[in-house]
Amino acid sequence: MRISPSGLHVPGPSRRNVIRGAGSAALLAGAGIPLLSACGGSGSSGSDSKTVSLGSNASDAVPKKAYQSVYDAFKKSSGVTVKVNTKDHNTFQEQINSYLQGTPDDVFNWFAGYRMQFFAAKGLASPIDDVWEKIGANFPDAMKKLSKGADGKYYFVPLTTYPWAVFYRKSVFQAKGYTVPTTWDELVALCKQMKKDGLVPIAFGDKDAWPAMGTFDQINFRLNGYDFHVELMAGKAAWTDSKVKDVFDHWAELLPYHQDGFMGRTWQDAAQTLVSKKAGMYLLGTFVAQQFTNASDLADLDFFPFPEINSAYGQDTVEAPTDGFMVSKSPKNHDGVVKLLEYLGTPAAEETYLKTDPSVVAASSKASTAAYSTLQKKAFDMIGGAKSLTQFMDRDSRPDFTSTVMQPGLQKFLQNPKGVDSLLSSIERQKKTIFASE
């Protein structure tokens, strides 16, 4: 993870690498010898009530240091030491299933939403409703929803998050007389005008195959609502449903305004066309700010939520990948774990983290935003005001499904939007096979 000059979330390429290749299958197969093991071996904290072991995927320097500052503050207030077992970020993801089935640490870093629910449903995580009785008032309802398993119990304590939105240059909109679109028709009309004005309406690069998933998500939950989106990602709704076809029909209407040559362009290259004012808009996470290395360019950057398509759902859902903590199935130091999670769920813990790593925003609605940049404050307000939060397709669904089926499937659509019926039938067949292995 790298930090942008703006202090917004800047995940490096490793942010998505875990969803590609054999690692995704390893995540769910549970085969082979786990590379991860509990810190100090089994029983490392069992005889020590003043120590909690924690499995961490925060291998990059900045988040690693930020997390440690939180654990140090916790020790100072509680007397309990957090013994951290850090592994390479991608290795952690790839080996998580076998790790949790072995002798895992008491607590471990993980992601909200489906990726959390998957392990909770398998009995590989402990419910923490007692913790949420203490910390619940610190979080908005959308964050609470993200932290619950399918059984309605809490399994996750969120710490940091960031939103996806449509980014643009304020000076370009001002010079051209553009207004921020709030509906689909307004968005299409703006794209047409930008094209007439010689701009690329929507910057786009899908060389690494994951950015397109973000566009699908936005159109799907704007058109069909949060509940259908969650059912589709969880394998419960059919990809051959007319609602899904409608998503691709809407997307096809936007495709003429996407940047050409997207298959050979990275998200960073696409972002440069926004920096250089050659493109008018760009749908991405706030990490797009990494590419705005000039202070004046950065000050000119702004964003708006993806426009409304269906008035029944408006703009009430925000895509906001959220990181935090879970508890393994049999923690050795239960009392210490409860103390740690109650602390991690406080505004103070998040504020401590953000002092070292200002690249994300706090998950708590009670955390201070005094040190936030203008974009961070807007991101924080956007997330806090959402009725529902999604996590991005690769976190809201099985990683083996998104990497082996959806990434190539969406690229096929982008290159041949007229072949969507056969594509959706193929996706549905593959989905049934993959989800049947649960």
N, C-alpha and C positions, 0 to 999 in steps of 0.2 A: 504494500500500500504506500502510495506517495501522497504528499500533502501539497495541495495547490496554494498559490498565493492568497486565494480567497479564504482559505481555512475551511473549504467545503470538502465533502467526501470524495476521495480520489482513489478508487481501487485500481491497482495495476492489472495486467493481463491475467494474473492468477485468480482474480475474482471469479472468473467463469471457467477456468481450465478444468476444474473438478467435474464439470458436467459433460466433458467430452472424453471419449476413449474408454479404455478398459476400466479405468478407475470408477466409473459410474456403476458398472456391473458389480465390482468388488464391494461397493458401498452396501449393496442389498443382498449379495450372495452369502456373506458370512463364512466364506470358504477361506482356507489357508491360515497361516499363522499370523496373528495380528502384530503389526509393527508397534502399536501403542500398548503401553502397559501402565499400571498404576504407579504413581510416583513412589519410588523406594520399594516397590513390590507390594504384594498383598499384606495387609495388616500394618502398613506404614503409619496409619493414623489410628488404628484400632486401640492401641494401648496408650494413646496420647490424646486426652480430651481437649488439649490446647492447640491441636493441629487439624486443619481441614486440607485434604488433598484436592487439587483442581487440575483437570486435563484441559490444556489450552491450545487453541489453533492460532493464537495471536503471535505468529513467528516473526512478523515484520517488526522492525526496530521501534517505530513510533507507537503503534498500539500496544506492543509488549511493555514498553516503558509506562504508558498511560495506565494499563491494567495494574501494573505493579504499584503505582502510586495509590490506587484505590485499595489494594490489599494492605499496603503499609498503613493507610489511614484507618482501615478496619482493625488492624492489630493494635493500633494506638488506643482505640476506643473500647475494644473488647478483650484484649489480651490473647486473642486467638490468632495463631500464625496460619497463613495460607501457603501451603507448599505446592508450588506450581510445576506441572509437568508439561512443558511446551514442546510441541511437535510441529513440523512443517505444515503450513496451512492446508495444502492439497492432500498430503499424506493423511492428515487427521480426518478429512472428509472421506477419503477412499477406504479407510480402515475402521470407520466409526462403528459399523455393525458388529464386527468381530470383537472390537475393543469393549463394547458395552455388554457383550455376552461373556466376556472373560472376567478379569478382576479390575474393573475401572476405578478411576478416582471418585471421590465423594461427589464432586461437582464438575461439570464440564461446559465449555463454551459451545453454543449451538445457535440455530436460527428459529425464528417464530414460525407459526403457521403449520402447513402440512408436514414439513420436514421434522418438526417437533412431534406432531400428532402420530406420525408413522412409528416412532420408537416408543411413544407412550402406549399405543395400541398393542405393541408387541410385549409389553410388560418390562421394558428395559429402562424405564424411568420411574421415579417416585412422584406421586401427586404432592403438591405443596399448597393446598388450600389454607393450611394454618398460617403460612407466610403471607398469603394474599389478604387474610383478615387484617393484617397489620399494614400492608403497603397499598391496598386497593385504592385508597383515596388519592394516591399520587399519580394515577394514570387515567387517561380518558377511556371511554367505553370501547373504542376501537382497539386500543392496546390490550384491554382485558380480553376481548374476543380472540385476539391473536395468540394469547397465552394459554388458552384452554385446549384440552384434548377433546376427542370426539365424545368422550363420556361426560363432558361438562366440568371436569375437574381441571384445576390449574397445574401446569407442568413447567412453566417457563417464567423467568423474570427478565423483562426487556431492559436494555441499557442504552443503546444508540440506534439511530435510524436515519434515513434520508429519502426524499421523494423523487419520483419521475415526473417530468412536466415538459411543456413546450417552451424552449428557450429562444430568445430573440434579442436583437440589439435595439435599445430604446431610440438611439439616434436615427436608425434606418426607418423605424415606424413613424418617427416624428417628421423626418424629411419627406417621406412618401405620403404622409397623411393616413397611414394605416391605423385601424383600431383593433384592439384585442378581440378575437372572435370568442363568443360564448356558446354558439350553437354550431352544429355540423354544416348547415347551409352557409353560415358566415365564414367558416373555415374554408370551404370549397371556393367561395367567392373571393376570399383573400388570396388563395393559391392562384386562381386565374389572374388576378390583378398583378401579383408578383411576377408571374410568367410574362405578362405583357410588358412589365417594367424591366425585363431583362435579368431578373433574379432567379436563382434556383429556389422554388418555394420551400421545399423541405429537404434539408441536408440529410444524407443517408449513406451508411456504410455497413455492409453485412458480411464482410470477409470472414469474421470469426463466428458467424452464424447465430449469435445470441441476440444482437440488437433487434432483429425482426420480432422476436417474442414479445418485446415491450410494446410494439405497435399493436400486435394482436390483443394483448391484455387490455389496453386502453379502449379499443373499439368494442371488445366483448363485454366488459363490465359497464360501459356507457350505454350499450345497446340492450343488453340482456340482464343487467343487474349483478350485484355481488353474489347472491346465492347461486345463480346458474353458473357463474364463473367458477366458483368453488367446487360445485358438483362436476363440472367438466374437467377441471384439473385433477380431481380425485378419482377420475375414471368412472363416475356414476352416471353422467349424462353422455349421450351418444354424439360422436363427432359428425354423424350423418343427420343430426337434428337440423331442421330448417333454420333454427336460431343461429347455428354456427355458419351455415351457408350465407346467412344475412350479414354476418361479420365480414366474410370474404368479399361479398358484393360491395359493401361500403368501402372496404380497403381498396378494391379494384378502382373505385371512383377516385381515390386519392393517388393511385400509382403514377398517373401521367405527370404528377407534380413532385415525385420523388427524384432525387439526384440520380442521373444515369451512372452506369458503371459500378454499381454498389457492391457487386460480388468481389471486386478487386480492391475495395476500399475499407480501411479500418475505421472504427468510430473516431479515432484521433484525427485522421485525415479529413473525415466529414466535418468534424468540428472546426477545422481550420477554414473551411469555406464560410462558416458563420463568423469567425474572427475577422476574416478579410472582407466581410460584407458582400460576398458573392451569393450567399444563401440567406433567405429571410427567416427561416425557422428550423428548429431541430428538436425532435422528441428524444429525450435521454434523461439519465439521472443527473443529479447536481454535480457529479464528478466531471461533467463537461467543462466546468470552470478551470480545470487543470490546464486547458489549452489557451486560456486567456492570461498569458504571462506578462502582458503590459498592463500597468495599473489603470490607465485610462480606458483601455478596452474592457477590463474587468468591471469597472464602475458603470460601464454602458450595458452590461449584461443583465437581463431580467427574464422572468418566466411567467407562464400562466397555466392553469390546469387544463387538461385536454377538454375540448368543448363538449357540451351536452349533445346527445343524439336522441335519447328517449326521455321525454319529460318525466316519466315515472321514476327515473333514477337520477336525473340531473347530473351533477358533478360530485355526488356524495361519496364516491370511492376514490381512494388515492393509493397508488402503488408505492409502498414504502418499505423496502427490505429492512428487517429489524434483527439486530444481534443481541444476544443475552446469554442466559445461563439455565441449565437444567441439573437435576439431581439424579444420580445413577440409582439402580433398582435397590441396592442394599448399602447405603452409605455407612461407613464405620463410625463416624462421629455425628450422629443425628442432631444433637443439641448445637454443635458448632456449625453445622450446615444451616440450620434454621437461623442462627444469629447472622451468618454471612449473607444469606439471601435477603433477610430483612434489611440489612445494611445496603446491599446492592440495589434494592428497590427504593432507596431514598434519593431525593433531589441532590443531597450533599455528595453522594457517591458519583452521580453523573457529572456534577460540576467539577469534581476532582479529576475525573477522567478527561473532560474537555479542556482542562488547563494544559494538558500535555498533547492531546490530539484533538485540535479544533476542526478536524476534517468531517465531522458528523454532527448531528444534533441530538439532544437528549430525548429519550422516549417518554420521560415523565412530563406531564403538563405543569408540574410545580417547580421544575428546575429554572434557575435564573437564566434569562437571555441577555443580560446586561453586556456580556463580552462578545455577543454574536455580531457577525457582519450583517449588512442589510439583507443579503441573500439568505443567510442562515436564519434570520428572524422570520423571513417570509416562508421559508421551508418549514420551520417549526410551527408556524401558525396554520399552514396548509394541512400538515399532518394532524395537528391537534383538533382541527375543525372537521375532520373527515368522519363520516358515519361509519365507514368500513375501510379497512386497510388490507391490501393484497401484498404479496411478497415477491413477485416476479415469477414467471412460469417455471423456472428451474428450481424454485423453492416451494411453489404451491403444488407441484406435482412430483411424481417419481423421477429422479434424475436420470435413470436409464431410459425412461420413456421420452423425456424432453431432449436428451442428447442423441438418441439413435433414431427417433421417429419425427419429433417436431422440428428440430433444427433443419434437417434436410427437407422435410415436408414443406416448411414455410419458404425455403429457397426455391423449391419447385414451383410453388404458387407465384412467387415474385417474378419468375422467368416465364411462366405460362399461366396467367390468371384465368384463362378460359377452361383449363382442365381441372377445375376445382371439385367437381362431383366425384370423379374417379379418385382424386387425391384424398378426399374425405372418407371415402369407402375404405381405402387402403389404411389410412390412419386408424379408423375404427377397428379394423381387423387386427392390426398390430397392438392396439391398446388392449383389446380383450385378452390377447395372449400374455402380455406383460403384466397386467393387473391381476390375472388369474393366479400368478405365482405368489401373491401375498399370503 
